[in-house]
Amino acid sequence: MEYIIESYGVSGHGASTVVEGNAVENLIKLLIELRRHPILSEEGGLRYMKNILNIGKISGGESAWMIPSYAKAELLLHFIPIHSFNEVWDMLSSYIDEVGERVGGRFKLSYIHGCDGYILNREDSFIRRLEDTARKLFGVDDVLSHMPSESDANELYHKGGIKAIVFGPGDINYAHSSREYVKVDDVLMASEFLVKAFT
């Protein structure tokens, strides 16, 4: 789920001894509290299966000479599929209201995008065939993991009723970074897997 938290305060001179509401400081307090929320310690039964919060962007304030009246954070929360988008959204909304009262801040929460995840039945013949092929080809038992990021697979599953897996070379821990790369051997191995799994 991609969402925005806006923080509202009261502007004033940066040298003022009376601060009625520094929007930036209140937003920082909220983000620290959000990191401590119990949902972020949940994990599932597969590799990579845990809830992840990314604070992607923070902006606000006018200058060091002014107490900021506005600040904004853009966040991404990946949640394991035992929760629905609506459930997590309601939890997040009430938690932000609760923290706002505690820290004395005024916050507005709005979402940019969100969707539900899904879990495929490991006993399904399609999944078992893929799992068996991967074990034989890669020589390891632990071939299944959770995809912690959203992909087109979510749309295929929820809107098209199509069982979809995310497969291929690369590593989510390096995606969208300067260290992102894919080895040619991994591409060849992925193509070999697809040939063996579907012939």
C-alpha positions, 0 to 999 in steps of 0.5 A: 500500500502506497500512502501519504501522511500530511502533518499540520502545525502552526507557523512561527519565527524560528527563534520563537520560545513558544512553539505551538506545533512544529509540523516536521517534528510532529511528523518525525514523532509519528514515523518513529511511533509507526516503526514500533507498530506491532504489525511490523514484527509479523512474519509468515512461514516463507522466506521474505514473508514479513511486513515491510515499511519504507519511508520513501520521501519526507518534505516540508517546512519553508526555511530554518528561520520558520517553524514549519506549518506543513510536512509530508511523508510518502510511505510504502507498506508491504503486508503479508497476505493474511491481512486485507488492504481494508483491514490494514488501512483501517488499522493504520487510520486509527493508529495515526489518529491515536498517535496524533492525540498522544504527540499533539499533532494533526495528521491527514492520511491518504492512499495513493494505491493499494491491493491485496496479496494472495497465497497459493495452495502448495498442494495444487498440482501446478505449484507442486510441479513447479516446486519439484522442477525447481528442486531438481534443477537447482539442487535445493529444497527451499525453492519457495518464497514470498514475493514481498512487493506488488506485481502484475501477479496480484491483478492476474490473481484477483481480477482474472482468477489466474494462479500466478507466480513471480519467477525469474533471476535477480534479487529483490534486495538489489532491485531499484538500486545501483547494485541491481544486476542479473547474471547471464547464467541466471537467465539461462537457468531460468529459461531451462526451468521454464522448458522443463516445467512446461514440457 
